[in-house]
Amino acid sequence: MRADFTVEGFGAEILLDKARRVTVYAPDDEDTRGMTVMDSEQFGMRHRSAIRLCGSVPDVAVIVVSQDGGVSLVWNQDGKACFKTGISISHSGMLIG
């Protein structure tokens, strides 16, 4: 997707050459002090691609819209790929540390 929101493509899985295996963490609470380790392979292609990208590139955040209708947020926090599901787009308290 370009900066003007023109869609360049969709339905592709991001595969990074020579990328290390990415561990994904789910915050246990709103301020992300506690983290639960999750298996990234349990997720579908969109989520795995977002996790790989966020685990490899600092200062990145990805909003993933599942075909089932759920919205997830994946971001890089201190070099860790973090994952939060059940995001409400209108939730004003959603903070990324």
Buried (B, 14 or more C-beta within 10 A) or exposed (E): EEEEEEEEEEEEEBEEEEEEEBBBBBBEEEEBEEBEEBEBEEBEEBBBBBBBBBBBEEEBBBEBEEEEEEBBBBBBBEEBBBBBBEBEEEEEEEEEE
